[in-house]
C-alpha cells in the first residue's frame, strides 16, 4: 500500500472570496443592513499554512467559526428571500461553470 500526497495548484482563495463578496454586495444591494462575513474552508486533507486576517479554516471547524459571529442582523423571512435569490444565481451545470470560469479568465486577461 502506498500513501500518495498530491499538491494541486489553486487560485488564491482569498482573492476568489473577495470577488465573490463584491458580487454578493452588488446582488444584495437592497439589503444595506447585512453584514457579509466570508470564511474560506478546506478539507482536513489540506495543509494550511496561511497568515491572514480572513477566516481560513477546515470544514470540520465551520460551526465553531460561524459561532464567533453570533449577532443576528436579519430576520428569518429576509434570510429565506436572500437564499432563494442566491439559489437562482447558483452555477448548476458543468457547462455553466465552464462559461463562468472562461468569463473570469477573459476579464483577468483584459485587466492584465
Backbone as JSON Lines, residues from 0, in Angstrom:
{"i":0,"aa":"X","n":[0.85,-1.18,0.0],"ca":[0.0,0.0,0.0],"c":[0.9,1.24,0.0]}
{"i":1,"aa":"X","n":[0.54,2.22,-0.79],"ca":[1.31,3.45,-0.9],"c":[0.46,4.64,-0.47]}
{"i":2,"aa":"X","n":[1.1,5.55,0.21],"ca":[0.43,6.81,0.56],"c":[0.83,7.83,-0.5]}
{"i":3,"aa":"X","n":[-0.15,8.45,-1.08],"ca":[0.12,9.43,-2.13],"c":[-0.27,10.81,-1.63]}
{"i":4,"aa":"X","n":[0.66,11.72,-1.73],"ca":[0.38,13.11,-1.37],"c":[0.39,13.91,-2.65]}
{"i":5,"aa":"X","n":[-0.72,14.53,-2.93],"ca":[-0.87,15.33,-4.15],"c":[-0.85,16.8,-3.81]}
{"i":6,"aa":"X","n":[-0.16,17.55,-4.59],"ca":[-0.24,19.0,-4.48],"c":[-0.93,19.5,-5.73]}
{"i":7,"aa":"X","n":[-1.94,20.31,-5.52],"ca":[-2.68,20.85,-6.65],"c":[-2.54,22.36,-6.65]}
{"i":8,"aa":"X","n":[-2.48,22.91,-7.84],"ca":[-2.39,24.35,-7.98],"c":[-3.77,24.95,-7.78]}
{"i":9,"aa":"X","n":[-3.86,25.93,-6.91],"ca":[-5.13,26.61,-6.65],"c":[-4.98,28.08,-6.96]}
{"i":10,"aa":"X","n":[-6.06,28.66,-7.42],"ca":[-6.09,30.12,-7.48],"c":[-6.2,30.6,-6.04]}
{"i":11,"aa":"X","n":[-5.72,31.78,-5.78],"ca":[-5.73,32.3,-4.42],"c":[-7.17,32.37,-3.9]}
{"i":12,"aa":"X","n":[-7.51,31.55,-2.9],"ca":[-8.89,31.53,-2.41],"c":[-9.3,32.83,-1.71]}
{"i":13,"aa":"X","n":[-8.35,33.56,-1.16],"ca":[-8.66,34.85,-0.54],"c":[-9.11,35.83,-1.62]}
{"i":14,"aa":"X","n":[-8.42,35.84,-2.76],"ca":[-8.81,36.72,-3.86],"c":[-10.15,36.28,-4.46]}
{"i":15,"aa":"X","n":[-10.35,34.96,-4.58],"ca":[-11.64,34.46,-5.08],"c":[-12.76,34.9,-4.15]}
{"i":16,"aa":"X","n":[-12.52,34.78,-2.85],"ca":[-13.51,35.17,-1.85],"c":[-13.84,36.65,-2.0]}
{"i":17,"aa":"X","n":[-12.82,37.47,-2.2],"ca":[-13.05,38.91,-2.37],"c":[-13.97,39.17,-3.57]}
{"i":18,"aa":"X","n":[-13.7,38.48,-4.67],"ca":[-14.55,38.65,-5.86],"c":[-15.98,38.22,-5.6]}
{"i":19,"aa":"X","n":[-16.15,37.12,-4.87],"ca":[-17.5,36.65,-4.55],"c":[-18.23,37.63,-3.64]}
{"i":20,"aa":"X","n":[-17.52,38.2,-2.68],"ca":[-18.13,39.18,-1.77],"c":[-18.58,40.42,-2.56]}
{"i":21,"aa":"X","n":[-17.77,40.85,-3.52],"ca":[-18.15,42.01,-4.32],"c":[-19.42,41.73,-5.12]}
{"i":22,"aa":"X","n":[-19.53,40.52,-5.67],"ca":[-20.75,40.15,-6.4],"c":[-21.94,40.11,-5.45]}
{"i":23,"aa":"X","n":[-21.75,39.54,-4.27],"ca":[-22.85,39.49,-3.29],"c":[-23.3,40.89,-2.9]}
{"i":24,"aa":"X","n":[-22.35,41.81,-2.71],"ca":[-22.72,43.19,-2.38],"c":[-23.57,43.8,-3.48]}
{"i":25,"aa":"X","n":[-23.22,43.5,-4.72],"ca":[-24.0,44.02,-5.86],"c":[-25.39,43.39,-5.91]}
{"i":26,"aa":"X","n":[-25.43,42.07,-5.81],"ca":[-26.71,41.34,-5.9],"c":[-27.64,41.69,-4.73]}
{"i":27,"aa":"X","n":[-27.06,41.92,-3.56],"ca":[-27.85,42.18,-2.35],"c":[-27.84,43.66,-1.96]}
{"i":28,"aa":"X","n":[-27.69,44.54,-2.93],"ca":[-27.58,45.97,-2.65],"c":[-28.83,46.55,-1.98]}
{"i":29,"aa":"X","n":[-29.96,45.87,-2.1],"ca":[-31.19,46.34,-1.44],"c":[-31.17,46.1,0.07]}
{"i":30,"aa":"X","n":[-30.23,45.3,0.54],"ca":[-30.15,44.93,1.95],"c":[-28.93,45.58,2.57]}
{"i":31,"aa":"X","n":[-29.06,46.85,2.92],"ca":[-27.91,47.6,3.43],"c":[-27.48,47.17,4.83]}
{"i":32,"aa":"X","n":[-28.38,46.54,5.58],"ca":[-28.06,46.17,6.95],"c":[-27.41,44.79,7.08]}
{"i":33,"aa":"X","n":[-27.09,44.17,5.96],"ca":[-26.47,42.84,6.01],"c":[-24.97,42.98,6.18]}
{"i":34,"aa":"X","n":[-24.45,42.23,7.13],"ca":[-23.02,42.17,7.35],"c":[-22.5,40.89,6.7]}
{"i":35,"aa":"X","n":[-21.77,41.02,5.61],"ca":[-21.25,39.84,4.91],"c":[-19.97,39.38,5.59]}
{"i":36,"aa":"X","n":[-19.96,38.14,5.99],"ca":[-18.8,37.55,6.66],"c":[-18.32,36.4,5.78]}
{"i":37,"aa":"X","n":[-17.08,36.47,5.37],"ca":[-16.57,35.42,4.49],"c":[-15.65,34.47,5.26]}
{"i":38,"aa":"X","n":[-15.8,33.22,4.93],"ca":[-15.0,32.17,5.54],"c":[-14.49,31.26,4.42]}
{"i":39,"aa":"X","n":[-13.19,31.07,4.36],"ca":[-12.6,30.17,3.38],"c":[-12.32,28.85,4.1]}
{"i":40,"aa":"X","n":[-12.78,27.74,3.51],"ca":[-12.62,26.44,4.16],"c":[-11.92,25.44,3.25]}
{"i":41,"aa":"X","n":[-11.23,24.52,3.9],"ca":[-10.56,23.43,3.22],"c":[-10.86,22.14,3.97]}
{"i":42,"aa":"X","n":[-10.75,21.01,3.27],"ca":[-10.9,19.73,3.96],"c":[-9.7,19.51,4.85]}
{"i":43,"aa":"X","n":[-9.81,18.55,5.74],"ca":[-8.71,18.29,6.67],"c":[-7.51,17.67,5.98]}
{"i":44,"aa":"X","n":[-7.65,17.3,4.73],"ca":[-6.51,16.77,3.96],"c":[-5.55,17.88,3.54]}
{"i":45,"aa":"X","n":[-6.03,19.11,3.57],"ca":[-5.19,20.24,3.17],"c":[-4.25,20.63,4.32]}
{"i":46,"aa":"X","n":[-3.08,21.06,3.94],"ca":[-2.11,21.54,4.92],"c":[-2.13,23.06,4.86]}
{"i":47,"aa":"X","n":[-2.8,23.68,5.83],"ca":[-2.96,25.13,5.81],"c":[-1.76,25.81,6.45]}
{"i":48,"aa":"X","n":[-1.14,26.67,5.67],"ca":[0.0,27.46,6.16],"c":[-0.24,28.9,5.73]}
{"i":49,"aa":"X","n":[-1.21,29.52,6.35],"ca":[-1.55,30.89,5.98],"c":[-1.59,31.77,7.2]}
{"i":50,"aa":"X","n":[-1.27,33.02,6.98],"ca":[-1.43,34.05,8.0],"c":[-2.23,35.16,7.34]}
{"i":51,"aa":"X","n":[-3.46,35.31,7.77],"ca":[-4.34,36.29,7.16],"c":[-5.34,36.78,8.19]}
{"i":52,"aa":"X","n":[-5.92,37.93,7.93],"ca":[-6.97,38.46,8.8],"c":[-8.31,37.78,8.51]}
{"i":53,"aa":"X","n":[-8.43,37.18,7.35],"ca":[-9.66,36.48,6.97],"c":[-9.75,35.17,7.72]}
{"i":54,"aa":"X","n":[-10.98,34.68,7.87],"ca":[-11.17,33.36,8.45],"c":[-10.86,32.3,7.42]}
{"i":55,"aa":"X","n":[-9.8,31.55,7.66],"ca":[-9.43,30.4,6.84],"c":[-9.36,29.23,7.79]}
{"i":56,"aa":"X","n":[-10.17,28.2,7.52],"ca":[-10.27,27.1,8.47],"c":[-10.57,25.79,7.75]}
{"i":57,"aa":"X","n":[-10.62,24.74,8.52],"ca":[-11.01,23.43,7.99],"c":[-12.53,23.29,8.05]}
{"i":58,"aa":"X","n":[-13.07,22.47,7.17],"ca":[-14.53,22.3,7.11],"c":[-15.11,21.81,8.43]}
{"i":59,"aa":"X","n":[-14.38,20.99,9.15],"ca":[-14.89,20.47,10.43],"c":[-14.99,21.57,11.49]}
{"i":60,"aa":"X","n":[-14.35,22.7,11.24],"ca":[-14.4,23.81,12.21],"c":[-15.38,24.92,11.8]}
{"i":61,"aa":"X","n":[-16.16,24.68,10.76],"ca":[-17.09,25.71,10.3],"c":[-18.08,26.13,11.39]}
{"i":62,"aa":"X","n":[-18.73,25.18,12.09],"ca":[-19.68,25.62,13.13],"c":[-19.04,26.52,14.19]}
{"i":63,"aa":"X","n":[-17.85,26.17,14.63],"ca":[-17.15,26.99,15.63],"c":[-16.83,28.39,15.07]}
{"i":64,"aa":"X","n":[-16.42,28.43,13.83],"ca":[-16.08,29.71,13.2],"c":[-17.33,30.58,13.05]}
{"i":65,"aa":"X","n":[-18.43,29.99,12.64],"ca":[-19.69,30.73,12.47],"c":[-20.17,31.28,13.82]}
{"i":66,"aa":"X","n":[-20.02,30.48,14.86],"ca":[-20.5,30.91,16.19],"c":[-19.76,32.14,16.71]}
{"i":67,"aa":"X","n":[-18.6,32.44,16.16],"ca":[-17.89,33.67,16.55],"c":[-18.7,34.91,16.16]}
{"i":68,"aa":"X","n":[-19.56,34.75,15.17],"ca":[-20.36,35.86,14.65],"c":[-21.81,35.63,15.04]}
{"i":69,"aa":"X","n":[-22.13,35.81,16.29],"ca":[-23.45,35.44,16.79],"c":[-24.49,36.55,16.72]}
{"i":70,"aa":"X","n":[-24.13,37.72,16.21],"ca":[-25.09,38.82,16.12],"c":[-26.03,38.57,14.95]}
{"i":71,"aa":"X","n":[-27.32,38.53,15.25],"ca":[-28.33,38.31,14.22],"c":[-28.73,39.66,13.63]}
{"i":72,"aa":"X","n":[-28.56,39.81,12.31],"ca":[-28.84,41.11,11.7],"c":[-30.04,41.1,10.76]}
{"i":73,"aa":"X","n":[-30.56,39.91,10.43],"ca":[-31.73,39.83,9.56],"c":[-32.71,38.8,10.12]}
{"i":74,"aa":"X","n":[-33.98,38.98,9.79],"ca":[-35.0,38.04,10.28],"c":[-35.08,36.83,9.33]}
{"i":75,"aa":"X","n":[-35.83,35.83,9.76],"ca":[-35.89,34.58,9.02],"c":[-36.52,34.74,7.64]}
{"i":76,"aa":"X","n":[-37.52,35.6,7.5],"ca":[-38.14,35.76,6.17],"c":[-37.18,36.44,5.2]}
{"i":77,"aa":"X","n":[-36.39,37.39,5.67],"ca":[-35.38,38.02,4.82],"c":[-34.32,37.01,4.43]}
{"i":78,"aa":"X","n":[-33.92,36.2,5.39],"ca":[-32.92,35.16,5.14],"c":[-33.42,34.2,4.06]}
{"i":79,"aa":"X","n":[-34.68,33.81,4.13],"ca":[-35.26,32.9,3.13],"c":[-35.32,33.57,1.76]}
{"i":80,"aa":"X","n":[-35.67,34.86,1.71],"ca":[-35.73,35.59,0.45],"c":[-34.34,35.65,-0.2]}
{"i":81,"aa":"X","n":[-33.34,35.97,0.61],"ca":[-31.97,36.05,0.1],"c":[-31.51,34.68,-0.39]}
{"i":82,"aa":"X","n":[-31.82,33.64,0.37],"ca":[-31.44,32.28,-0.03],"c":[-32.02,31.94,-1.4]}
{"i":83,"aa":"X","n":[-33.3,32.23,-1.59],"ca":[-33.94,31.92,-2.86],"c":[-33.36,32.75,-4.0]}
{"i":84,"aa":"X","n":[-33.03,33.99,-3.72],"ca":[-32.43,34.86,-4.74],"c":[-31.06,34.33,-5.15]}
{"i":85,"aa":"X","n":[-30.26,33.92,-4.19],"ca":[-28.93,33.39,-4.49],"c":[-29.01,32.02,-5.16]}
{"i":86,"aa":"X","n":[-30.0,31.24,-4.81],"ca":[-30.18,29.93,-5.41],"c":[-30.39,30.06,-6.92]}
{"i":87,"aa":"X","n":[-31.1,31.09,-7.34],"ca":[-31.33,31.32,-8.76],"c":[-30.04,31.65,-9.51]}
{"i":88,"aa":"X","n":[-29.07,32.22,-8.79],"ca":[-27.8,32.61,-9.4],"c":[-26.75,31.51,-9.33]}
{"i":89,"aa":"X","n":[-27.07,30.41,-8.67],"ca":[-26.12,29.34,-8.48],"c":[-25.74,28.7,-9.81]}
{"i":90,"aa":"X","n":[-24.47,28.37,-9.95],"ca":[-24.0,27.69,-11.16],"c":[-24.36,26.22,-11.01]}
{"i":91,"aa":"X","n":[-25.26,25.76,-11.88],"ca":[-25.88,24.46,-11.66],"c":[-25.5,23.38,-12.66]}
{"i":92,"aa":"X","n":[-24.57,23.67,-13.55],"ca":[-24.18,22.64,-14.52],"c":[-22.71,22.82,-14.89]}
{"i":93,"aa":"X","n":[-22.16,21.77,-15.46],"ca":[-20.76,21.82,-15.89],"c":[-20.56,22.89,-16.96]}
{"i":94,"aa":"X","n":[-21.51,22.99,-17.87],"ca":[-21.4,23.97,-18.95],"c":[-21.42,25.4,-18.39]}
{"i":95,"aa":"X","n":[-22.32,25.67,-17.45],"ca":[-22.38,27.0,-16.84],"c":[-21.12,27.3,-16.06]}
{"i":96,"aa":"X","n":[-20.58,26.3,-15.36],"ca":[-19.34,26.5,-14.59],"c":[-18.19,26.82,-15.54]}
{"i":97,"aa":"X","n":[-18.09,26.09,-16.64],"ca":[-17.03,26.35,-17.62],"c":[-17.16,27.74,-18.2]}
{"i":98,"aa":"X","n":[-18.39,28.16,-18.5],"ca":[-18.61,29.51,-19.02],"c":[-18.23,30.56,-17.97]}
{"i":99,"aa":"X","n":[-18.55,30.29,-16.73],"ca":[-18.2,31.2,-15.63],"c":[-16.68,31.34,-15.53]}
{"i":100,"aa":"X","n":[-15.98,30.23,-15.53],"ca":[-14.51,30.25,-15.42],"c":[-13.91,30.97,-16.62]}
{"i":101,"aa":"X","n":[-14.42,30.7,-17.81],"ca":[-13.9,31.36,-19.0],"c":[-14.14,32.86,-18.95]}
{"i":102,"aa":"X","n":[-15.3,33.27,-18.45],"ca":[-15.57,34.7,-18.3],"c":[-14.6,35.37,-17.34]}
{"i":103,"aa":"X","n":[-14.27,34.69,-16.26],"ca":[-13.3,35.24,-15.3],"c":[-11.93,35.34,-15.95]}
{"i":104,"aa":"X","n":[-11.52,34.31,-16.68],"ca":[-10.22,34.34,-17.37],"c":[-10.16,35.5,-18.36]}
{"i":105,"aa":"X","n":[-11.24,35.69,-19.11],"ca":[-11.29,36.79,-20.08],"c":[-11.16,38.14,-19.37]}
{"i":106,"aa":"X","n":[-11.86,38.28,-18.26],"ca":[-11.79,39.53,-17.5],"c":[-10.38,39.77,-16.96]}
{"i":107,"aa":"X","n":[-9.75,38.72,-16.46],"ca":[-8.37,38.85,-15.96],"c":[-7.41,39.24,-17.07]}
{"i":108,"aa":"X","n":[-7.59,38.65,-18.26],"ca":[-6.73,38.98,-19.39],"c":[-6.92,40.43,-19.84]}
{"i":109,"aa":"X","n":[-8.16,40.92,-19.78],"ca":[-8.43,42.32,-20.15],"c":[-7.77,43.28,-19.18]}
{"i":110,"aa":"X","n":[-7.71,42.9,-17.91],"ca":[-7.15,43.77,-16.87],"c":[-5.65,43.62,-16.7]}
{"i":111,"aa":"X","n":[-5.05,42.66,-17.4],"ca":[-3.61,42.41,-17.23],"c":[-2.77,43.4,-17.98]}
